[in-house]
Structure formats: C-alpha cells, structure tokens
Amino acid sequence: MKQLDVSEDFFRSESARLVGFLAVRFGAHRLQFAEDVAQETLVRALQTWPYRGMPANPPAWLTQTAKNVAIDFLRRERRWREKETDIAAEQARWLSVPVDDENEETFADDTLRMIFVCFHPQLSTEAQTALALRTVCGFSPAEIAAAFFTSEGAVSKRLVRARQRIRELGLPFSVPGPEDLSGRLDGVLDALYFLFNEGYKASSGEALVRVERCQEAIRLVSLLAEHPTTQAPRVLALLALMLLNGARLHSRTDEAGNLLRLDEQDRKSWNRAMIEKGGRCLALSGKGEALSLYHLEAGIAACHCLAEDSGSTDWGRILTLYDQMLTIVDSPIIRLNRSVAVARVLGPEAGLDAIEDLPLESYYLLHAVRGAYNAEGGRNQSALECFRKALTLAPLESERNFLKARITELGA
C-alpha cells in the first residue's frame, strides 16, 4: 500500500465542501443525504488512493465521485420506493447543470453558502452554530462541546433536533437577500472564528496547530470581506485578527510539535506579509461606529506582532483592550486571558487575584496560569500543585509535555 500524503484536515475540509455542493443541488432539507454521500465518497477515496495513487486533481476526483455516489443512492431510493423510472436520470441532470439561484452571484462558494443556510432564523441559536460547525466546518461533536464548554451528548442532541427541524420546515438552500443578510452574518462570523481557533489551538488530536483549518477560515472570511454586501467593519476586524494570529502559526511549536510560549518564539519567522495585511484590515475596520470583540482582539494581536521582542510588548495597552472587552461580554475566558496582562502590568499577585473566583475548575489552562503566577511569586510548592492539576486535565500531548517540563523545572 502506498503512503498517502494527505492530512486529516484535507478530508475534513473536502467533506464540508462536498456537503455544500450536494446541498445546493438537493436542498437543505436533504442534508442527511448530502452528508451520507460525502462520507461514502471519502471512504472510496481512502480505499482507492493508497493503491492507485493520488489523482492529479483530488478535489475534482471527489466531486465526480460524489456525483456518481449520489446517483447510486438515488437509484436505490427509486427501487425501494417504486418511484418513476426517470428520477435517477433527472437527478443526474440536476447534478450536471449550474444551480439556478438568484443569489448565486452573491456567494459562489458552496461552503460559504452552506454556512449561511445553517443560520436560518427558524433554527435556535445553539442549533445554528452546532450545525454549521459540524456540517460545514467538519468539527466532531467532542470538538464542538469543547468550544462551548458543554457535553458531547448535548451537542449530539442539538444536531439531531436541527436536522429534524430542517426536514419539517423543508428549508430551501438559498442565501438571504441583502435585507436579511446582516441577521445571519454574526452567526457566520462566530462559526468561522471557532474554525480558526480550532486550527490555532486544537482541542483534541495529536497536533496542537492545524494550519489547514486556519487557512480555510481566512479564505472564507476574505470572501466576505471582498464582497460589498458583507464588507462590514466587524468582518474586516475578524480578518485582521486571523491574519495577525495566523502570521505566528509556524512558530507556535518546536520541531517535535511541543508548545512554545510567546517569549520563546522566533519572531523572525513570523509572516511579515500577513502582519502587514492584517494591519491594513484593522485600519479599514475602524471606519465604522460599532466596536466589536473582533476589533479588540485584533488590537491585542497587533500589540504582540508589532513588538520587536517580548520585553517591549505594550502590556498596558493590552490590559486596556481587555477591559474594553469586558464591557461588551463579561466572560470567564476573557477574564482568564486578561489576567496575563494584569500580571505583566501589576505583578503575579494581582494576576492571581484576577482569576480567584473564575468558574473554570475543569479547564486545564486555569490551573496552568495559576501555576505560572505562583512560580513567578516564588511559591514553588503551590505552583507544582497547580501544574499537576493542569496535567490531569490537558487534552493534548504537546500541552502535557509542556506541563511536565514545568514540573521538572520547578522540582529541580
């Protein structure tokens, strides 16, 4: 068997693309059908490519195979339900012609169109986001649960209810018109933000960084930023945030895949072109009147990217930006992240005070951060206890290796 040089994220992104491609042609009410066809298509790729080699154009191969699989499935339905003899031929014709949709010119990308469909106003907010992350972004229920600090079972129930609701309502596959677009845009941006974050710091698996996920999120937000109907300041701010953080992706781990702290990273390896483009997007995003979390997070990312070294980082500015974030959303995660700036500006004792009552006891980073502040304050025994607690909760091997190194360092 030949070795396939294809990442897991390639199949995830292609699965999302195929679902969008099929849902365009069969309707969102047949979402389960689209997912089944996409899954069978990827299974055939895994069965075929190791022996015959990678096709010259893998996405095109997958698209054509998905068409064939869909026709096969439809023929089975015809025989099972004793439908008209020409149904398979008619469906095959639908698969071979362009989609007749008045909004086709608005969003030609199937993945982006499918994301907007997931945020149909007749679905609950929780169902919208879960459906988008599962169907379009390729997240597993466990990854979605990690993003929302809930259980995998709760996410699975949301997905089942969402699919049932789509079938009951017979929701059409159509991008909303300009007058309704803004009502779905915030949800779409949130989903793409989650997609990027899951690439920037994975919640499961072997790799800490999933570059392909970040690239796909940047691609989709770039499409939104380029189109006049969605070129809103908050879209440009999110694109700026992704570009500024994405510029540092390859320096976040060492050659063995272990986590590197910001002050340990090689700043010369940061992608200057992405930083410059992110800065331009951030400047353009300031033309609006509304201030979003994306603006503030992008401002924090810019502070890190523009500092010549870790010692010259403007932590006072970063703390001010975090304080502004809390006026928009008072989140335990924001408070945890803010505590880092507090510790840099006011010292580790103040950092500890800032996270004293946070309801994040099952989150490993709370204990890791608490351990770092104790270590900086000279309380090595307390720091060791915190790092050991974090070690029991850390989901990734690279994170566990980082914590083990800190424990060894303090123990010595």
Contacts in CASP RR format, 6 or more apart in sequence:
PFRMAT RR
TARGET T0000
AUTHOR 0000-0000-0000
METHOD contacts of the structure
MODEL  1
MKQLDVSEDFFRSESARLVGFLAVRFGAHRLQFAEDVAQETLVRALQTWP
YRGMPANPPAWLTQTAKNVAIDFLRRERRWREKETDIAAEQARWLSVPVD
DENEETFADDTLRMIFVCFHPQLSTEAQTALALRTVCGFSPAEIAAAFFT
SEGAVSKRLVRARQRIRELGLPFSVPGPEDLSGRLDGVLDALYFLFNEGY
KASSGEALVRVERCQEAIRLVSLLAEHPTTQAPRVLALLALMLLNGARLH
SRTDEAGNLLRLDEQDRKSWNRAMIEKGGRCLALSGKGEALSLYHLEAGI
AACHCLAEDSGSTDWGRILTLYDQMLTIVDSPIIRLNRSVAVARVLGPEA
GLDAIEDLPLESYYLLHAVRGAYNAEGGRNQSALECFRKALTLAPLESER
NFLKARITELGA
1 50 0 8 1.000
1 51 0 8 1.000
2 49 0 8 1.000
2 50 0 8 1.000
2 51 0 8 1.000
2 53 0 8 1.000
3 50 0 8 1.000
4 49 0 8 1.000
4 50 0 8 1.000
4 53 0 8 1.000
4 54 0 8 1.000
5 54 0 8 1.000
6 49 0 8 1.000
6 54 0 8 1.000
6 58 0 8 1.000
7 212 0 8 1.000
9 210 0 8 1.000
9 211 0 8 1.000
9 212 0 8 1.000
9 213 0 8 1.000
10 58 0 8 1.000
10 212 0 8 1.000
11 42 0 8 1.000
11 45 0 8 1.000
12 137 0 8 1.000
12 138 0 8 1.000
12 212 0 8 1.000
12 213 0 8 1.000
13 138 0 8 1.000
13 212 0 8 1.000
13 213 0 8 1.000
13 216 0 8 1.000
14 42 0 8 1.000
14 58 0 8 1.000
14 59 0 8 1.000
14 62 0 8 1.000
15 38 0 8 1.000
15 39 0 8 1.000
15 42 0 8 1.000
15 138 0 8 1.000
16 111 0 8 1.000
16 114 0 8 1.000
16 135 0 8 1.000
16 136 0 8 1.000
16 137 0 8 1.000
16 138 0 8 1.000
17 59 0 8 1.000
17 110 0 8 1.000
17 111 0 8 1.000
18 34 0 8 1.000
18 37 0 8 1.000
18 38 0 8 1.000
18 41 0 8 1.000
18 42 0 8 1.000
18 62 0 8 1.000
18 63 0 8 1.000
18 66 0 8 1.000
19 31 0 8 1.000
19 34 0 8 1.000
19 35 0 8 1.000
19 38 0 8 1.000
19 114 0 8 1.000
19 135 0 8 1.000
19 136 0 8 1.000
20 34 0 8 1.000
20 110 0 8 1.000
20 111 0 8 1.000
20 113 0 8 1.000
20 114 0 8 1.000
20 136 0 8 1.000
21 63 0 8 1.000
21 66 0 8 1.000
21 110 0 8 1.000
22 33 0 8 1.000
22 34 0 8 1.000
22 37 0 8 1.000
22 38 0 8 1.000
22 66 0 8 1.000
22 70 0 8 1.000
23 30 0 8 1.000
23 31 0 8 1.000
23 34 0 8 1.000
23 110 0 8 1.000
23 114 0 8 1.000
23 117 0 8 1.000
23 173 0 8 1.000
24 99 0 8 1.000
24 101 0 8 1.000
24 110 0 8 1.000
24 113 0 8 1.000
24 114 0 8 1.000
24 173 0 8 1.000
25 94 0 8 1.000
25 95 0 8 1.000
25 99 0 8 1.000
26 33 0 8 1.000
26 34 0 8 1.000
26 70 0 8 1.000
26 91 0 8 1.000
26 94 0 8 1.000
27 34 0 8 1.000
27 172 0 8 1.000
27 173 0 8 1.000
28 117 0 8 1.000
28 120 0 8 1.000
28 166 0 8 1.000
28 170 0 8 1.000
28 171 0 8 1.000
28 172 0 8 1.000
28 173 0 8 1.000
29 166 0 8 1.000
29 167 0 8 1.000
29 169 0 8 1.000
29 170 0 8 1.000
29 171 0 8 1.000
29 172 0 8 1.000
31 135 0 8 1.000
31 163 0 8 1.000
31 166 0 8 1.000
32 163 0 8 1.000
33 70 0 8 1.000
33 73 0 8 1.000
35 135 0 8 1.000
36 73 0 8 1.000
37 66 0 8 1.000
37 69 0 8 1.000
37 70 0 8 1.000
37 73 0 8 1.000
38 66 0 8 1.000
40 69 0 8 1.000
40 73 0 8 1.000
41 62 0 8 1.000
41 65 0 8 1.000
41 66 0 8 1.000
41 69 0 8 1.000
42 62 0 8 1.000
44 65 0 8 1.000
44 69 0 8 1.000
45 58 0 8 1.000
45 61 0 8 1.000
45 62 0 8 1.000
45 65 0 8 1.000
49 55 0 8 1.000
55 61 0 8 1.000
67 92 0 8 1.000
67 95 0 8 1.000
67 96 0 8 1.000
70 91 0 8 1.000
70 95 0 8 1.000
71 88 0 8 1.000
71 91 0 8 1.000
71 92 0 8 1.000
71 95 0 8 1.000
74 87 0 8 1.000
74 88 0 8 1.000
74 91 0 8 1.000
75 88 0 8 1.000
77 83 0 8 1.000
77 87 0 8 1.000
78 84 0 8 1.000
78 85 0 8 1.000
78 87 0 8 1.000
78 88 0 8 1.000
98 104 0 8 1.000
101 173 0 8 1.000
101 174 0 8 1.000
101 175 0 8 1.000
102 174 0 8 1.000
103 174 0 8 1.000
103 175 0 8 1.000
103 176 0 8 1.000
103 177 0 8 1.000
106 175 0 8 1.000
106 177 0 8 1.000
106 227 0 8 1.000
106 229 0 8 1.000
107 113 0 8 1.000
107 116 0 8 1.000
107 175 0 8 1.000
107 223 0 8 1.000
107 227 0 8 1.000
109 220 0 8 1.000
109 223 0 8 1.000
111 136 0 8 1.000
111 220 0 8 1.000
112 220 0 8 1.000
112 223 0 8 1.000
112 224 0 8 1.000
113 173 0 8 1.000
113 175 0 8 1.000
114 135 0 8 1.000
114 136 0 8 1.000
114 173 0 8 1.000
115 132 0 8 1.000
115 136 0 8 1.000
115 188 0 8 1.000
115 191 0 8 1.000
115 192 0 8 1.000
115 220 0 8 1.000
116 175 0 8 1.000
116 176 0 8 1.000
116 181 0 8 1.000
116 184 0 8 1.000
116 188 0 8 1.000
117 171 0 8 1.000
117 173 0 8 1.000
117 174 0 8 1.000
117 175 0 8 1.000
118 128 0 8 1.000
118 131 0 8 1.000
118 132 0 8 1.000
118 135 0 8 1.000
118 136 0 8 1.000
118 191 0 8 1.000
119 128 0 8 1.000
119 132 0 8 1.000
119 183 0 8 1.000
119 184 0 8 1.000
119 187 0 8 1.000
119 188 0 8 1.000
119 191 0 8 1.000
120 128 0 8 1.000
120 166 0 8 1.000
120 171 0 8 1.000
120 184 0 8 1.000
121 183 0 8 1.000
121 184 0 8 1.000
122 165 0 8 1.000
122 169 0 8 1.000
122 171 0 8 1.000
123 131 0 8 1.000
123 162 0 8 1.000
123 165 0 8 1.000
123 166 0 8 1.000
124 158 0 8 1.000
124 161 0 8 1.000
124 162 0 8 1.000
126 158 0 8 1.000
127 158 0 8 1.000
127 159 0 8 1.000
127 161 0 8 1.000
127 162 0 8 1.000
127 165 0 8 1.000
128 162 0 8 1.000
128 187 0 8 1.000
129 148 0 8 1.000
129 187 0 8 1.000
129 190 0 8 1.000
129 191 0 8 1.000
129 194 0 8 1.000
130 144 0 8 1.000
130 155 0 8 1.000
130 158 0 8 1.000
130 159 0 8 1.000
130 162 0 8 1.000
131 158 0 8 1.000
131 159 0 8 1.000
131 162 0 8 1.000
131 163 0 8 1.000
132 187 0 8 1.000
132 188 0 8 1.000
132 191 0 8 1.000
133 139 0 8 1.000
133 143 0 8 1.000
133 144 0 8 1.000
133 147 0 8 1.000
133 191 0 8 1.000
133 194 0 8 1.000
133 195 0 8 1.000
134 140 0 8 1.000
134 141 0 8 1.000
134 144 0 8 1.000
134 155 0 8 1.000
134 159 0 8 1.000
136 191 0 8 1.000
137 191 0 8 1.000
137 194 0 8 1.000
137 195 0 8 1.000
137 198 0 8 1.000
137 213 0 8 1.000
139 147 0 8 1.000
139 194 0 8 1.000
139 195 0 8 1.000
139 198 0 8 1.000
140 204 0 8 1.000
141 152 0 8 1.000
141 153 0 8 1.000
141 155 0 8 1.000
141 156 0 8 1.000
141 159 0 8 1.000
142 152 0 8 1.000
142 203 0 8 1.000
142 204 0 8 1.000
143 198 0 8 1.000
143 203 0 8 1.000
143 204 0 8 1.000
144 155 0 8 1.000
145 151 0 8 1.000
145 152 0 8 1.000
145 153 0 8 1.000
145 154 0 8 1.000
145 155 0 8 1.000
146 203 0 8 1.000
146 204 0 8 1.000
146 395 0 8 1.000
147 194 0 8 1.000
147 197 0 8 1.000
147 198 0 8 1.000
147 203 0 8 1.000
148 155 0 8 1.000
149 363 0 8 1.000
175 181 0 8 1.000
176 183 0 8 1.000
176 184 0 8 1.000
178 229 0 8 1.000
181 229 0 8 1.000
181 230 0 8 1.000
182 232 0 8 1.000
185 224 0 8 1.000
185 230 0 8 1.000
185 232 0 8 1.000
185 235 0 8 1.000
186 234 0 8 1.000
188 224 0 8 1.000
189 221 0 8 1.000
189 224 0 8 1.000
189 234 0 8 1.000
189 235 0 8 1.000
189 238 0 8 1.000
189 294 0 8 1.000
192 217 0 8 1.000
192 220 0 8 1.000
192 221 0 8 1.000
192 238 0 8 1.000
193 217 0 8 1.000
193 238 0 8 1.000
193 294 0 8 1.000
195 213 0 8 1.000
195 216 0 8 1.000
195 217 0 8 1.000
195 220 0 8 1.000
196 213 0 8 1.000
196 214 0 8 1.000
196 217 0 8 1.000
196 218 0 8 1.000
196 242 0 8 1.000
196 245 0 8 1.000
198 210 0 8 1.000
198 213 0 8 1.000
199 209 0 8 1.000
199 210 0 8 1.000
199 211 0 8 1.000
199 212 0 8 1.000
199 213 0 8 1.000
199 214 0 8 1.000
199 217 0 8 1.000
200 209 0 8 1.000
200 214 0 8 1.000
200 245 0 8 1.000
200 246 0 8 1.000
200 249 0 8 1.000
200 252 0 8 1.000
201 208 0 8 1.000
201 209 0 8 1.000
202 208 0 8 1.000
202 209 0 8 1.000
202 210 0 8 1.000
202 396 0 8 1.000
203 395 0 8 1.000
203 396 0 8 1.000
204 395 0 8 1.000
204 396 0 8 1.000
205 395 0 8 1.000
205 396 0 8 1.000
206 396 0 8 1.000
206 397 0 8 1.000
207 257 0 8 1.000
207 398 0 8 1.000
208 252 0 8 1.000
208 253 0 8 1.000
208 257 0 8 1.000
208 259 0 8 1.000
208 396 0 8 1.000
208 398 0 8 1.000
208 399 0 8 1.000
209 249 0 8 1.000
209 250 0 8 1.000
209 252 0 8 1.000
209 253 0 8 1.000
211 249 0 8 1.000
211 250 0 8 1.000
214 242 0 8 1.000
214 246 0 8 1.000
214 249 0 8 1.000
217 242 0 8 1.000
218 239 0 8 1.000
218 242 0 8 1.000
218 243 0 8 1.000
218 246 0 8 1.000
221 235 0 8 1.000
221 238 0 8 1.000
221 239 0 8 1.000
221 242 0 8 1.000
222 239 0 8 1.000
224 230 0 8 1.000
224 231 0 8 1.000
224 235 0 8 1.000
224 239 0 8 1.000
225 231 0 8 1.000
225 235 0 8 1.000
225 236 0 8 1.000
225 239 0 8 1.000
225 281 0 8 1.000
233 284 0 8 1.000
233 285 0 8 1.000
233 286 0 8 1.000
233 287 0 8 1.000
233 288 0 8 1.000
233 290 0 8 1.000
233 292 0 8 1.000
233 295 0 8 1.000
234 285 0 8 1.000
234 290 0 8 1.000
234 292 0 8 1.000
234 294 0 8 1.000
234 295 0 8 1.000
235 285 0 8 1.000
236 281 0 8 1.000
236 282 0 8 1.000
236 284 0 8 1.000
236 285 0 8 1.000
236 286 0 8 1.000
237 281 0 8 1.000
237 282 0 8 1.000
237 285 0 8 1.000
237 286 0 8 1.000
237 292 0 8 1.000
237 294 0 8 1.000
237 295 0 8 1.000
237 298 0 8 1.000
238 294 0 8 1.000
238 298 0 8 1.000
239 278 0 8 1.000
239 281 0 8 1.000
240 278 0 8 1.000
240 279 0 8 1.000
240 281 0 8 1.000
240 282 0 8 1.000
240 285 0 8 1.000
240 294 0 8 1.000
240 298 0 8 1.000
240 299 0 8 1.000
240 301 0 8 1.000
240 302 0 8 1.000
241 294 0 8 1.000
241 297 0 8 1.000
241 298 0 8 1.000
241 299 0 8 1.000
241 301 0 8 1.000
243 274 0 8 1.000
243 275 0 8 1.000
243 277 0 8 1.000
243 278 0 8 1.000
243 279 0 8 1.000
243 281 0 8 1.000
244 274 0 8 1.000
244 275 0 8 1.000
244 278 0 8 1.000
244 279 0 8 1.000
244 282 0 8 1.000
244 298 0 8 1.000
244 299 0 8 1.000
244 301 0 8 1.000
244 302 0 8 1.000
244 304 0 8 1.000
244 305 0 8 1.000
245 301 0 8 1.000
246 271 0 8 1.000
246 274 0 8 1.000
247 270 0 8 1.000
247 271 0 8 1.000
247 272 0 8 1.000
247 274 0 8 1.000
247 275 0 8 1.000
247 305 0 8 1.000
248 265 0 8 1.000
248 270 0 8 1.000
248 271 0 8 1.000
248 304 0 8 1.000
248 305 0 8 1.000
250 269 0 8 1.000
250 271 0 8 1.000
251 260 0 8 1.000
251 265 0 8 1.000
251 266 0 8 1.000
251 267 0 8 1.000
251 269 0 8 1.000
251 270 0 8 1.000
252 259 0 8 1.000
252 260 0 8 1.000
252 265 0 8 1.000
253 259 0 8 1.000
253 260 0 8 1.000
253 398 0 8 1.000
254 260 0 8 1.000
257 398 0 8 1.000
258 398 0 8 1.000
258 401 0 8 1.000
258 402 0 8 1.000
259 398 0 8 1.000
259 399 0 8 1.000
259 401 0 8 1.000
259 402 0 8 1.000
262 304 0 8 1.000
262 310 0 8 1.000
263 310 0 8 1.000
263 311 0 8 1.000
267 308 0 8 1.000
267 309 0 8 1.000
270 305 0 8 1.000
275 305 0 8 1.000
275 306 0 8 1.000
278 298 0 8 1.000
278 302 0 8 1.000
279 302 0 8 1.000
281 298 0 8 1.000
282 295 0 8 1.000
282 298 0 8 1.000
282 299 0 8 1.000
282 302 0 8 1.000
285 294 0 8 1.000
285 295 0 8 1.000
285 298 0 8 1.000
286 295 0 8 1.000
291 324 0 8 1.000
291 328 0 8 1.000
292 328 0 8 1.000
293 325 0 8 1.000
293 328 0 8 1.000
293 329 0 8 1.000
296 321 0 8 1.000
296 322 0 8 1.000
296 324 0 8 1.000
296 325 0 8 1.000
296 328 0 8 1.000
297 325 0 8 1.000
299 321 0 8 1.000
300 318 0 8 1.000
300 321 0 8 1.000
300 322 0 8 1.000
303 313 0 8 1.000
303 314 0 8 1.000
303 317 0 8 1.000
303 318 0 8 1.000
303 321 0 8 1.000
304 313 0 8 1.000
307 313 0 8 1.000
307 314 0 8 1.000
313 344 0 8 1.000
315 341 0 8 1.000
315 344 0 8 1.000
315 345 0 8 1.000
316 341 0 8 1.000
316 344 0 8 1.000
316 345 0 8 1.000
318 341 0 8 1.000
318 344 0 8 1.000
319 338 0 8 1.000
319 341 0 8 1.000
319 342 0 8 1.000
319 344 0 8 1.000
319 345 0 8 1.000
322 334 0 8 1.000
322 337 0 8 1.000
322 338 0 8 1.000
322 341 0 8 1.000
323 338 0 8 1.000
325 334 0 8 1.000
325 338 0 8 1.000
326 334 0 8 1.000
326 335 0 8 1.000
326 338 0 8 1.000
332 358 0 8 1.000
332 359 0 8 1.000
332 360 0 8 1.000
333 360 0 8 1.000
335 354 0 8 1.000
335 355 0 8 1.000
335 358 0 8 1.000
336 355 0 8 1.000
336 358 0 8 1.000
336 360 0 8 1.000
336 363 0 8 1.000
336 365 0 8 1.000
336 366 0 8 1.000
336 369 0 8 1.000
338 354 0 8 1.000
339 351 0 8 1.000
339 354 0 8 1.000
339 355 0 8 1.000
339 369 0 8 1.000
339 373 0 8 1.000
340 351 0 8 1.000
340 369 0 8 1.000
342 350 0 8 1.000
342 351 0 8 1.000
342 354 0 8 1.000
343 350 0 8 1.000
343 351 0 8 1.000
343 354 0 8 1.000
343 373 0 8 1.000
343 376 0 8 1.000
347 376 0 8 1.000
348 372 0 8 1.000
348 373 0 8 1.000
348 374 0 8 1.000
348 376 0 8 1.000
348 377 0 8 1.000
349 373 0 8 1.000
349 377 0 8 1.000
351 373 0 8 1.000
352 370 0 8 1.000
352 373 0 8 1.000
352 374 0 8 1.000
355 366 0 8 1.000
355 369 0 8 1.000
355 370 0 8 1.000
358 366 0 8 1.000
360 366 0 8 1.000
362 393 0 8 1.000
363 393 0 8 1.000
364 390 0 8 1.000
364 391 0 8 1.000
364 392 0 8 1.000
364 393 0 8 1.000
364 394 0 8 1.000
364 395 0 8 1.000
364 399 0 8 1.000
365 390 0 8 1.000
366 390 0 8 1.000
367 386 0 8 1.000
367 387 0 8 1.000
367 389 0 8 1.000
367 390 0 8 1.000
367 393 0 8 1.000
368 386 0 8 1.000
368 387 0 8 1.000
368 390 0 8 1.000
368 394 0 8 1.000
368 403 0 8 1.000
370 386 0 8 1.000
371 382 0 8 1.000
371 383 0 8 1.000
371 386 0 8 1.000
371 387 0 8 1.000
371 390 0 8 1.000
372 383 0 8 1.000
372 406 0 8 1.000
374 380 0 8 1.000
374 382 0 8 1.000
374 383 0 8 1.000
374 386 0 8 1.000
375 383 0 8 1.000
375 406 0 8 1.000
375 410 0 8 1.000
380 410 0 8 1.000
380 411 0 8 1.000
383 406 0 8 1.000
383 410 0 8 1.000
384 407 0 8 1.000
384 410 0 8 1.000
384 411 0 8 1.000
387 403 0 8 1.000
387 406 0 8 1.000
387 407 0 8 1.000
387 410 0 8 1.000
388 407 0 8 1.000
390 403 0 8 1.000
391 400 0 8 1.000
391 403 0 8 1.000
391 404 0 8 1.000
391 407 0 8 1.000
394 400 0 8 1.000
394 403 0 8 1.000
END
